[in-house]
Amino acid sequence: MKTYLPKIDVNQKKWHLVDAEGAVLGRLAAQVANVLRGKNKPVYTPHMDAGDFVIVINAEKVVVTGNKEEDKKYMTYSGWKGGEKFTTVSQLRSRHPEMLITRAVKGMLPKNRLGSVLLTKLKVFKGAAHPHSAQMPAPLALVG
C-alpha cells in the first residue's frame, strides 16, 4: 500500500476563531491542536501540514478544573546551577495569559520540526480584539 500524499495548497488554509471564555484549558487545547494538525479534514496525513490557522481570544478567561490554579506549576530552566523557576497557573495568568494556551497546545503537537511549524499557525490574544480580521476567521464551535 502506498502512502497517500494529498495536494495541500496554502490558499486553501482557513482561519478559525475560538473564544476561550469559560472553556476548560485541556479540552480547548486538544481541539485546537486537532485543527492545527488537520485531523478534522479528510486529507489528513501525519507527516504533512494539512491544518488551518487558529485565533484564540480571551485567553485570560480560560478555566482550569480542581486545584490546578495553585497546584499546577510550570518550570523554566536557565541552564545554570540553581536556575529553575516555578510559576503557578494564577501567576502565569496575571503576567502572560497567552502562554497558558500556547504551552497546553504545544504539548499536544508533535515534538519535531513539524510541531514547530504548526505552532506558528496558532495566534493567542489576551482580550477580545485581534489584528486578523482581514482573514475573515470563521467561529469554531468547541465540543464539550
Secondary structure, DSSP 8 states (H G I E B T S, - for coil): ---------GGG--EEEEE-TT-BHHHHHHHHHHHHHTTTSTT--TTS----EEEEE-GGG-B--TTHHHH-EEEEE-SSTT-EEEEEHHHHHHH-HHHHHHHHHHTTS-SSHHHHHHHTTEEE-SSS--S-GGG--EE-----
